[in-house]
Amino acid sequence: ARVLKPGGQLYFSSIARNRLARWIMINLAENILRLVPQGTHDPDKFIGFDQMREILTRHGLMTTASSGIGPTGWRRGPTFGSLPLKSVMYHGIAVRCHQPSKRGELPADGTVLN
């Protein structure tokens, strides 16, 4: 966040930290369907959406857009796109607000500079 100018945008994505995401990404994708090599995903690095938003906010970023990501079809393999649920994978855009306070809080009015 410190390298973004006020109004700058950050794209983020992660795998959610819960049992369903772990089962789908490791057991299903790696071990059963073998869509990716075993060991590709490290569940210790998964971050839930609410936790991600808290981290971004603490660093002076406001989430402006987000959605779930997942398989939306099949064409010589799975195709991926936006989904309404963020329970397995998600992505979004955060915008740098005013300079965060020493405690890392956003301005009270949530102002975003352009």
C-alpha positions as CSV (number, residue, x, y, z in Angstrom):
1,A,0.0,0.0,0.0
2,R,2.8,2.4,0.7
3,V,3.9,2.4,-2.9
4,L,0.4,3.4,-4.2
5,K,-0.4,7.1,-4.6
6,P,-3.7,8.2,-3.1
7,G,-6.3,7.0,-5.6
8,G,-4.1,4.2,-6.9
9,Q,-5.6,0.7,-7.3
10,L,-4.5,-2.7,-6.1
11,Y,-5.8,-5.9,-7.6
12,F,-5.9,-8.8,-5.0
13,S,-7.0,-12.4,-5.1
14,S,-6.8,-15.3,-2.7
15,I,-8.2,-18.7,-1.8
16,A,-10.5,-18.4,1.2
17,R,-9.4,-20.0,4.5
18,N,-12.0,-22.6,5.3
19,R,-12.6,-26.3,5.1
20,L,-14.6,-26.1,1.9
21,A,-11.9,-24.2,0.1
22,R,-9.2,-26.5,1.4
23,W,-11.1,-29.6,0.2
24,I,-11.8,-28.1,-3.2
25,M,-8.4,-26.7,-3.9
26,I,-6.2,-29.4,-2.5
27,N,-8.2,-32.7,-2.4
28,L,-10.3,-32.1,-5.5
29,A,-8.1,-29.9,-7.8
30,E,-4.7,-31.4,-6.8
31,N,-5.4,-35.0,-5.7
32,I,-8.6,-36.2,-7.5
33,L,-8.8,-34.2,-10.8
34,R,-5.1,-33.5,-11.0
35,L,-5.8,-30.1,-12.5
36,V,-2.6,-28.7,-10.9
37,P,0.5,-30.5,-9.5
38,Q,0.3,-31.8,-5.9
39,G,1.7,-29.3,-3.4
40,T,0.7,-26.3,-5.5
41,H,-1.6,-24.8,-2.8
42,D,-0.4,-24.1,0.8
43,P,-3.4,-23.9,3.1
44,D,-1.4,-21.9,5.6
45,K,-1.4,-19.0,3.0
46,F,-5.2,-19.0,2.4
47,I,-6.9,-15.8,3.6
48,G,-10.6,-15.4,4.2
49,F,-12.2,-12.4,2.4
50,D,-13.1,-10.6,5.7
51,Q,-9.6,-11.0,6.9
52,M,-8.2,-9.7,3.6
53,R,-10.5,-6.6,3.8
54,E,-9.3,-5.9,7.3
55,I,-5.7,-6.1,6.3
56,L,-6.3,-3.8,3.3
57,T,-8.2,-1.3,5.5
58,R,-5.5,-1.3,8.1
59,H,-3.1,-0.2,5.4
60,G,-5.3,2.6,4.1
61,L,-7.0,0.7,1.2
62,M,-10.7,0.5,0.6
63,T,-12.2,-2.4,-1.3
64,T,-14.2,-1.0,-4.2
65,A,-15.1,-4.2,-6.1
66,S,-15.0,-7.9,-5.4
67,S,-16.5,-11.2,-6.4
68,G,-15.9,-14.9,-6.1
69,I,-14.0,-16.8,-8.7
70,G,-14.7,-20.3,-9.9
71,P,-15.3,-22.7,-12.7
72,T,-18.0,-21.4,-15.1
73,G,-17.7,-23.9,-17.9
74,W,-15.6,-26.4,-19.7
75,R,-13.6,-25.9,-22.9
76,R,-10.7,-28.3,-23.2
77,G,-10.5,-27.9,-19.4
78,P,-12.3,-25.7,-16.9
79,T,-12.9,-22.1,-17.6
80,F,-13.1,-19.6,-14.8
81,G,-15.0,-16.5,-14.2
82,S,-16.8,-14.4,-11.5
83,L,-19.2,-16.0,-9.1
84,P,-21.4,-14.4,-6.4
85,L,-19.9,-16.5,-3.6
86,K,-16.5,-15.8,-2.1
87,S,-16.3,-19.0,-0.1
88,V,-13.6,-20.7,-2.1
89,M,-11.7,-18.2,-4.2
90,Y,-12.2,-14.4,-4.6
91,H,-10.6,-11.3,-6.2
92,G,-11.2,-7.6,-6.0
93,I,-9.9,-4.1,-6.4
94,A,-8.9,-1.8,-3.5
95,V,-8.1,1.9,-3.7
96,R,-5.6,3.8,-1.7
97,C,-7.4,6.4,0.4
98,H,-5.9,9.4,2.2
99,Q,-2.7,8.8,4.1
100,P,-3.7,6.3,6.9
101,S,-3.3,7.5,10.5
102,K,-0.6,6.1,12.7
103,R,-3.1,3.4,13.8
104,G,-3.8,2.5,10.2
105,E,-7.4,3.8,10.1
106,L,-9.2,5.2,7.1
107,P,-10.5,8.7,7.2
108,A,-13.9,8.9,9.0
109,D,-15.7,9.8,5.7
110,G,-14.0,7.0,3.7
111,T,-12.8,9.5,1.1
112,V,-11.0,8.2,-1.9
113,L,-8.7,10.6,-3.7
114,N,-8.6,10.5,-7.5
